[in-house]
């Protein structure tokens, strides 16, 4: 499912004294198969953008009382935003938004806060029962078991337990299981590793790569962790003050260290080390992952030996 956004704009509290522009003429294409990153400081528009992708925020043209704006005399025709996610045209009010949300899963920041059911089984099964009313109880049970085991939890140990009795890491996994149980083609996660220790972060990213490799065609992560972006993403988009600044592979993106820092963003550790070495006359060609940086250093050392 390719994602094609053109001229997206969005204002919170439009028409009020508290109006705030969150997106400003954003055009971005995310190809099927990408492990895509979205970065930006707080208030940059990145979370507002991803909420459009499964219709949590609707385009004006998809709403019931929408009237197409008319061009004023002597002025160019107003730009009409458009957004397509695979076969779904999110600018069309006739779009099957129910079907869209089966295909595009959304995991919010600190998803464990969304747990609510009496047991882990019921929590994971909730979305499936809403989206797949054609499934039998046996099929639902099998799908829930699969989702719980995919995220690394022991099904028999947790299925009848209250999700509130799980550890913090287990809660995060249970919440993710409740989204992936429908097997969405696109999985969007807002700060998936937020608040986790280094081991927990690594385990969550390994899980996402397994899902991406097995059946989830596209993974999109919103993150403030530049090392996380460099280590995992095929491309990353930078948002600032509601605008799209650029969308590049990490190897190209993190060469723009000064520009990123001017936007209040950091760069990965490997990029910092490369810059420090460059100041000493040592140029390294690497993609700014730790593993590639070490390999480049060893190669350079071998050339000098």
Protein Blocks (a to p, Z undefined) as FASTA:
>chain_A
ZZddehiacdehihiakbccfbghiacdddehiacdddddehilmmmmmmmmnopaccfk
lpmklccddddehiacdddddddehjbcfkbmkbcfklmmmmmccddehkllmgcbfbfk
lmmmmmmmmmmmmbcfklmmmmmmmmmmmnopafklmmmpcfklpcfklmmmmmmmmmmm
nopabdcdehklgoiafklmmmmmmmmmmmmmmmpmbacdddfbfklmmmmpmbdcddee
hiafbdcdfklmmmmmmmmmmnopacdfklmmmmmmmmnopacddehiaklmmmmmmmmm
mmmZZ
